[in-house]
């Protein structure tokens, strides 16, 4: 399972804040407020993008990238680089559709803001008002938690709550229901990034509008802006003729190995779009809800998304800036004291994206790539903003991001990096382990004997995982899905020569991974 650093949203803020402490300390408040962008500097930054993009792709091998820049309500840059899929000559262009991953969150926040502006919901409405029967492990929090709480990750749910259920194939309704079994941190004073917490808030908003989230997004945002290649349904991405395949790095090679259906968490990670359409959304955001002179989203409802609602990154030193999260978007402040709004997105199965806005300069950039997250879109966005604001690139951003992203792929299993014992304690007979095991959170698991070997079946579609004996009553297996990072352990407890419980290591981060024989 990916560790808790697998919160793409935070990396951008934390790195920038820690790097900028010295520069901020060197400025007085008066100097900070007086910093201006010289005429022509943003134009020069735009002209640098070809070289920046080509250099990043050349250095990292990421197959493809598409970029859009908006300035003063105009699309001033729109271009693709590289290929849609390795081994082909299918070029990426401005119309190539990418999976946005968590950049879906600020896009979805715009959808909810549209409803708030129409009076259909309030950001302060309890989720339970629109989701009958919704509950959390603390009854008060379950009754009280609001759409805004969910969109700012301050509900108290644990980091990435519900993601492992998605990996096993459970649908959105089931995952939202089972959040009631998750342990909670203190309400509204704890920040933990949750795809399915935010999805719960979005689902409540869609229920209030008496429609599906997918239809709502199209109705209030995609169609009014003419985002004709944008969808919140995986099936639409799949059938797009001009789409970027997902790629992972295997050794030194990039391979198109996986697909990623994020429909279960569509509001948090399931949008697909292209640079051309995302430029339209950037124009709307930077114009505070207006598009081509028409108010599409109420200004005040949209601006509410940009109010810091949770501390996502405490300051790392007395002079470093904290990072904040609004409603579906990161809120930070740069060396010049200007507000920056942004979000990263990434699927470990092969997509990485970033959006970064500088509202004071009516400037925004979106970067879409078809490679697993290693910091490329974030580095390009930061390079560009450095050039636009300060006329030079302040640091090697890719080198800064690389270790942050590398931590996301570290396997913390007790078996990781080890060889199986040369003389293991023998296992019992296969029949001693075979049977049905129950778990309230993950549902039943089957351990069966197939062709003389044990297999474990998990999830609503009975995903099958071979179990390989390791030592004694411990077996090794390889999880699959977005959060899988390699080998993990399955350990049985024995009474009277028969397994009574089964602990699945990678499912046990919140102490929910024990299955009891039925």
N, C-alpha and C positions, 0 to 999 in steps of 0.2 A: 504494500500500500504506500502511496506517496505520503511523505511526512507533512507536518503542518506548515512547512514553508511553501507548500503547493497552493499559495494564495497569490495568483498572478497580479491581482489588484494592488498589492502592497509594495512590490519590489521597486516600482518606479519612484514612489514617494520616499521610501527609506533610503535608497541609494542617493537620491538627489539631496535629501536633507542632511545626511551625514557628510557628504562631500562639500556642502556649501557653508558649513559653519564658520570657517575662517573668513570667507568673503563677506558674509553677513555681518560679522563682528567688526569688519573694517569700515562699515558704513554707519553714519549717524542716521537717526530717523529722518532728518531733513533731507540729507543726501539721498536716502532711499526713495523717498516720495518724489524727489526731483529728477530721478533717472529717466531719461527719454531715449527713445529709439531713433537714431539719426535717419534722415530721409534716405531712401534707397537701400537701406541695410536689409530689409525684409526681401526686397527684390533680389538682392545678391544671394541671400540664403536660398531662395527658390531656385536660382540658376545653378546652385551647387548640388542640387538633389541628384541629378544624373550620376555624377561622379561618386557621391556618397553611397547611393544604392548599389552601383556596380561594384564598388570596392567591398562592401559588406557581403554581397553574394559571392564574390571571388574568394574572399577570405574564409568564409564559413561553408561554402558549398550548398547553402540553402537553395532549393531549385528555382523558386519564383517569388515575386513580390509585386504588389500594386500599391500605388500611392496617390492620394488626393490632398491638395492644399487649398484652403479657402482663406481669402483675405478681403476684408471690406465687402462682404457679401458677393464676392466673385470667386469662381473656381479658377485659380491661377496656375495650377499644376495638376495634371491628370495623366498618369503613365504607368505602364507595366514593364516588368523586366523578367528575364528568365523563362522557364517553361512550366506548364501546368503539371506535367508528369515526367519524371526522369525517364530517359530512354526514348522520348518522343521529340518532335519538332513543334509541338503545340505551344505557341508563344502565349505568355501572360500579357493581357492588355487591360485597359480600364474597365472592360465589361466582364472580365473573368470573375466568376462567383467563388467566394471563399467561405468557409465556416468561420464565424466570428468568435466563437467560444465566449469568454466573459465580456467582451465588448458588447454582447447582447444586453448586459445589465443597464448601462446608461441609455441604450436605445429603448429598452423596455420601460425605464423610468420616465421617458418622454411620453410613452403611451399612457401610463398611469397619471401623469401630470395633465394630459388632455382630458381624462375623465374627471379629475379634481377640478379643473377649470370649468367644466360643464355642470358641476354640482352633483355628479353621479355618485362620487365618493369624496371623502376627506382623507388626507394623508393620516389624520389622527383617528380614523375609524378603527375599532377593534377588528381583527381578522375574523373572530368568531361571529361577527354580525352577518357575514356573508358566507361563512363556511360552517353550516350547522354541524354540531358534534365535534368541532375542532377542539383539541386538548393538547396540553403539554404536561410534563411530569409534575409541575407545580400548578395546581388548579387556578390560583390567582393569575399567574402569568398567562396561562392558556386563555382565560377570559379577557385579559387586559391588553395583551400584546397587539400592537397596531400595524397597519400596513407600513407606516414609516419605520417602526422598529425593525421589521423584517428587511426593509430596503437599506437599512443602515447597519445591519448585522449586530444589533445590540439586544437581541431577544434572550440571550443566555444559552442558546443552543451551542453544542460543541463545534469546533472547526470542521467544515465540510460534512456536517451532519446529513446522513442519508445517501451520500455518494456511493457507498459500497452496496447499498440496496439497488441503486441504478446499475452498477456493474453486474449484478446478478440477474438483471432483467425485470425488476419490479417496475410497475407503472407509477405515474405521478400521484394518483389518488392514494395508492397503497403507501407510498413513501411518506406523503404528508400525514396520513393517519398514524404511521409508526413513529413519527417524530415525538409522539407522546411518551415513548419509552426511553428517549434520550435523557441523560443527566443534564442539568442546567447549571450554568454559572450565574452569579448575581445579575438580576434583570436590569437592563439599561445602563449598567456601568461596566459591562464586559463586552469586548469586541471579539467576535470570532466569525470568520468569513464562511458563509453557508449558501451554497447554491439552492438548496431546497427550502431554507428559511425564506429567502427572497422569492423563490417560486411560489411559496405559500401566499405571500403578500400579493403577488401578481394574480394568482388564481382567485383570491378574494375579490380583487378589483374586477376581473372578468365576470365573476358570478354576479356582482352588483349590476353590471351592464347586461346581464342575461344573455351572454354569448360565450364562446370559447376564447381563450387567450389568442390563439392563432388568428381567428377571424377579427377579433378586436384590434390587434396590431395592424392588420391590413386596413381596416375601416378608418381608424383615426390617425394613422401615420403614413403607411406605405402608399396607399392610393392617393391621398391628398397631395403628397409630395412627388408623385410620379416615380416612386421607387419600384419600378416594374420588375426588377430582378431580385428583389428582397423578399424573404419569406421567413416565417417562424415554424415552418414544417420541413423536416428532413427530406420528405419525398420530393419537395420542390427543388432542393439542392441536388438530389440524386438525378433528377431528370433534366437538369440544366445541361445544354450542349457545351457551353463554354464554362467549365468549372475546374478548379484546382484540386488535384488529388492530395490526400494527406501523405506526409513523408516523415519517417523517423531515421535517425542516424544509427547505422549498424557498423561499428568500427569507424572507418573513414568514409564509408559510403552512405548515401541517402537512398532510402528504399520506400517505394509506395506499397505499404504492407497492410494497412488497416483502413477500416471505415469507422465513422463515429456518428451514431444516431443519438442526438441529444434531445429528442422530443420530450422525454420525461421532465427535463429541466429547461424546457424551451425559453421561458422568460429570463433565465440566468445564463444560458449558454447555447441556445438552439437557433439563433438567427443566422441566416446565410445572406450574403450581399456582395456587392462589388464596389470598387472605388468610386465609380460614377454616382451610384446611389448614395453612398456614404457621404459624398460631398454635399448632397442635398440636405441630409440630416445635419451636417456641420453648419450649413448656412442657417437652418432653422434655429439651432442651438445658439449660434453666435448672434443672431438677431432676436434673441429672447422670445422665441415662439412664432416669429413672423417668417413668411416665405413668399417671395414675390409680392411683398406689400400687404399680404393678407395674414391676419392673426390666426394661425392654425391651432396653436396651443396657448392657453392663457399665460400671460407673462408671470404673474405672481405664483401660480401653481408650478411653473417650470423653475423659477428662481428658488423655490423652496427646496428643490433637489440639491442646490449648491450650498446650502447652509451646513457647516460642519456639525454632524450629529453624533459622531463617535470618534474617539482617538484610535486610529488604526495603527499608528506607529509612534510610541512614546519617544521623546527626544533622547538621543544616544549620548549626549553630553550637555553640560549647562548652556552651551551656546548653539547647539543644533536645534533645528526646527522640528516640531512634531508633525506627523502626517495625520490627516483627517479623512473621514468618509462621510459623504453627504447621503443622498438617497440614490443609490445605484451608481455613484461616481466618486472618484477620489478628489479631494479638495486640498490644495497645497499652496505654498507661497515661495516664490523664487528669490534669488539674490537681490533683485530690485524691488522686492515687496509686492510684486504683481501676483494676483491669483492665477493659479494654473488648475485646470480641470482635466482629468484624464482617467484612463482605465486601460489595463492590459487584459488580453485574453489568450488562453492557450489550452490546447489539448495535447497531452503527452503522446497521444496517438498520431499527432502530425500537423498541428496548426498553431500559429502564433500571430497575434494581432495587437495593435495599439492605437489609441486615439489620444491626442493631447491638444488642449485648447488654451489660448491666452486671450481671455475675453476683452481685456483693456485695449488690445491691439486688433481686435476683431479677426484673430488669426487662429487657424486650426489645421491639424494634419492628421490623417489616418493612414496607417501602414498595415497592409494585409500580406501575410506570407503563408506558404504551404510547407513549412518545416516545423518540427517539434520545437518547443520553447527553449531557446538558448540565449535570448536577449537581443536578437536582431531588430525586431520592430521598435523596441524600446530605445536601443542605441541610435537608430536613425532619427526617431522623433526628438531625442535629446540633442543630437548633433544639430539638427535643423533649428530647434528653438535657441540653442546657444548662439548660432550664427545670426539668427533673426534679432535677438535681443542685445547681444554683446559683441557681435562681429567676429567672434572666434570660438572655436570648440574648446571647452574648458578642461576636458579630460578624455581619456580613452574610455568611452562609455561601454563598449562591448566588453572590454577587459573587466570593467567594474561589475557588469551584470552576470558575466559567465559563472563565477562561483556561486552566486545566488541561485541561479537556475540549476547548476550542477547538484546542489543539495537536494533538489526535488526528486532526483533519481536514485538517491542512496537507499539501499535496502537495509532496514534495521532488523531483519529477522535474525533470530539466534542461529540460523543455519547459513546465513549469507557469508560467502567467502570461505566457507569451510568444506573440507572433504568428508565424505561419510566415513565413519569409523572403520578401520581395517578389520577389526574383530568386534562387530556389534553384538550387543545382547540380543539373543534371538527373539523374534516376535512370537505371539501365540498363533494358533491356527487362524486362518482367514475367517472361519465361522465365528470366532470369539469377538470379532470386530463388526461383522456384518449386522445390519439392522437399520431401524428408523430412529432418528434422534430429533428431538423437538427443541426449537428455540423461538421464543415469542417475537423477537425482533426480526430475525432472518428467515423464520419459517422452518419447516422440516428439512432435514438432510437425510439422504439415503447413503448408506455404505453397502456396496454390493460386491459380489465376486464375479468377475468377468474374465474368462480365459485364464483362470487360476490366479488373477491379480485383483487387488482391491481398487475400487473406484469410489469417488464421493460425488454425489449429485446434489446440487444446490440451486435454489431459485425456482421461479414459477415455470421455467422451461427445462428444468432438470439439467442445467449445465453440468457436464461430466468432467471430472478431474481425476486422472490416475494418481494413486497413492503409492509412493515408493518407500520401502522400509528404510529407516535411517538407523535407529538404535532403540532396542527395547520396544516400548509402546509408542514411539514417536515415528511418524512418517513424514516424508517431504511431498509437497505438491507445488504446482505453479499456478497462481491465480491469473485471471485474464481480465481485460478491461482497462479503462482509463487510469485506474489507481494501482495497477499491478506493476511492480518493479523487480520481480524475480521470485526466487524460491521462498517458501514459507513452510511452517511446521503445522502438523496436525498431531495432537497428543491425546491418547486415550487414557482414562483412569480405569483401573481394573478392580473388580470384586468377584471373588469366587471364579476366577479364570474366565471372566466375561467382561467386556467393556461396558461401563455404565454411563460415562460422559465422554465427550469429545471436545477438546479445545482447539479452535481454528485460529491460529496465531494472528493472521493478518486482519481478521474480523474482530479482534479483541481490544482495539485501542481504547474504546470507551467501556471496557469490561462487559461487553455484550456478546462475546464470542464463544460461550460455552453451550454446547448442545447436550441435552440429557436423553438417554435412551427412553423411548416411549414404552 
